[in-house]
Amino acid sequence: MKRKTFLKATGITAAAVALNPSSGLAAGNTAYDNKVKMAIIGTGLRGQNHLDLLLRRDDVDLVAICDISDRMLGMAKEIIDKSGKKMPQVYTGNDYAWEKMLKEKQIDAVVIATPWEWHKLMIIGSLDAGIKYVGTEVMLGITLQDHWDVVKAAEKYNAHVMMLENVCYRRDVMAVLNMVRQGLFGELIHLQGGYQHDLRGVKLNNGVQPYGGGCEFGEKGFSEAHWRTLHSVNRNGDLYPTHGIGPIANYININRGNRFINLCSFSSKTRGLHDYIVKTCGPDSPNAKVQFKLGDVVTTSIKCVNGETILLQHDTSLPRPYSLGFRVQGTGGLWMDVSKTIYVEGKSAKHDVWDDQKSWLDKYDHPLWKKYGEDAKGAGHGGMDFFVIHSFVESAKRKLPTALDVYDAATWSAITPLSEQSVELGNETVDFPDFTGGQWMYRKPVFAFNDDF
C-alpha cells in the first residue's frame, strides 16, 4: 500500500471510530468489549515494568512471554505469580524463540523490550506474523535504513507501531503541552532537551547486580551492561534522543504540520567511562584499556521547516544529577526544566522575574493526569509508564491508530544514525528524511487532546 493511501485509510478509520465506537469491529462487539491478547518479547528489567502494568489490567490477556535469560524469566514469573493471573506460555532457548512464539500464538499486540539491535527485526517479524499493534521500547533501529524498513512494513500491513516513549506522558511535560496549546508561551521559537543521566553504573557493573559494583560489560556484564555498553565502545553520536525529542515534537507538531529539515552534531572527547573504570577497579583493570568511541557530551542542533530551532544533548558518561534539560521558549515566555521555573510575559508575578513552576503546572495540569493520576501511582518513572501502556492498550482494544505512530518513532529514533553521520563527516549538516512522504503537510495533531488516552 502506498504511503498516501495508508495515511488516508488510517485517518478515515480513526474518524469513523470516533463517531461510532463499534465501527470496524466484529458484529456484536464494541470497542470496549475486547480483551487484548498480549505478548512480551524481552522480560529484562524494563520488560518487567511493562509486565507489571499489563498484569494490572482486566482488559489484557497475557498469552506469551519470551526471553533468553533464565534469570530474567524467573523474575518475570514471580511477578506473574504474585498477580494471581494465569501463567502465559514461556518461549526461550535461543535468540529466535520469539519467532516461534509469533507463529504459534494468536496475538493481538506485542511489547518489545529487548536490546536495540533486535528491535527492527522483531518489529517487522511481528508485522509479518499478522500482528497489528507493536509497542517497542526505544530505539527503532540502528541504521537509517532500519527506520525506513520499519515504516514501509507498517504501511504494507496497515499496522501500528508505537514507540513506548514514556517521557511524552511525564506530568510536567504534559502540563506544559497544555500551556503551549493554550498559547501561554506565544509562538514557539526555540526548544531544548536531551538525555542527561549518569549511566556509568548502568553501563559497568559486577555481572551480578544491575547497577554498579564493578567494571564489567559485554559477556561478563549483567542487564544493560551486557549489551548497551558495546554501543558506547563502537558508536559516536546521540545514542538516546527520544526522551528529549518526543515531548518537543509534540509541542511543535512534528509530522503534523511541521517537520525536521536538517541537523548538525558535535561530540566532545571521551573520558568519563575510562576514568570511572580506573577509579572503581584500578588502572590495571582489563577494561581500563578499552577505547570508548562515544563522546562524553554529544550536542545536536535541529532546524524545523516552520523555523524553530532545537538543541539536544546526550550526556551519560560523566557525574551529574539526572535531567532532561527541557526548555520551551516562545514569543510570550518560557519554561526551564532544570531550574523548575516559568516566565510568562504580562502574567508572571513580577516583570522579568522567574516564577516557580509549581503554581503554573498545577493550574494547567493535563486532563489525563487529572483523570488517571491515582491509577498511575506506583507505576514506574513517577507514574508516566502507566500512561504510555494505557495508550497502547486502549488503541489496540479499540482498533484505533496509536497516538504516537510509526512516523513519530522513525523520526525521533533516526536522530541517532543521522548524528553519527554528522559527527563522522566532521560536524557537517545533514538532511533529515521525511518518513511521511510529504503527508506531514496534511496530517493533523492527535496526541493527548482529551482525558481518554
Secondary structure as GFF3:
##gff-version 3
##sequence-region A 1 453
A	DSSP	alpha_helix	3	19	.	.	.	ID=ss1
A	DSSP	beta_strand	36	41	.	.	.	ID=ss2
A	DSSP	alpha_helix	45	55	.	.	.	ID=ss3
A	DSSP	beta_strand	60	66	.	.	.	ID=ss4
A	DSSP	alpha_helix	70	83	.	.	.	ID=ss5
A	DSSP	beta_strand	89	91	.	.	.	ID=ss6
A	DSSP	alpha_helix	97	104	.	.	.	ID=ss7
A	DSSP	beta_strand	109	112	.	.	.	ID=ss8
A	DSSP	three_ten_helix	116	118	.	.	.	ID=ss9
A	DSSP	alpha_helix	119	128	.	.	.	ID=ss10
A	DSSP	beta_strand	133	136	.	.	.	ID=ss11
A	DSSP	alpha_helix	144	157	.	.	.	ID=ss12
A	DSSP	beta_strand	160	163	.	.	.	ID=ss13
A	DSSP	three_ten_helix	166	169	.	.	.	ID=ss14
A	DSSP	alpha_helix	171	181	.	.	.	ID=ss15
A	DSSP	beta_strand	188	196	.	.	.	ID=ss16
A	DSSP	alpha_helix	200	203	.	.	.	ID=ss17
A	DSSP	three_ten_helix	218	220	.	.	.	ID=ss18
A	DSSP	three_ten_helix	223	226	.	.	.	ID=ss19
A	DSSP	alpha_helix	228	234	.	.	.	ID=ss20
A	DSSP	alpha_helix	242	251	.	.	.	ID=ss21
A	DSSP	beta_strand	260	267	.	.	.	ID=ss22
A	DSSP	alpha_helix	272	281	.	.	.	ID=ss23
A	DSSP	three_ten_helix	286	289	.	.	.	ID=ss24
A	DSSP	beta_strand	297	304	.	.	.	ID=ss25
A	DSSP	beta_strand	309	315	.	.	.	ID=ss26
A	DSSP	beta_strand	327	330	.	.	.	ID=ss27
A	DSSP	beta_strand	333	336	.	.	.	ID=ss28
A	DSSP	beta_strand	341	344	.	.	.	ID=ss29
A	DSSP	beta_strand	355	356	.	.	.	ID=ss30
A	DSSP	alpha_helix	357	363	.	.	.	ID=ss31
A	DSSP	alpha_helix	367	376	.	.	.	ID=ss32
A	DSSP	three_ten_helix	381	383	.	.	.	ID=ss33
A	DSSP	alpha_helix	384	398	.	.	.	ID=ss34
A	DSSP	alpha_helix	406	413	.	.	.	ID=ss35
A	DSSP	alpha_helix	415	424	.	.	.	ID=ss36
A	DSSP	beta_strand	430	431	.	.	.	ID=ss37
A	DSSP	three_ten_helix	439	441	.	.	.	ID=ss38
###
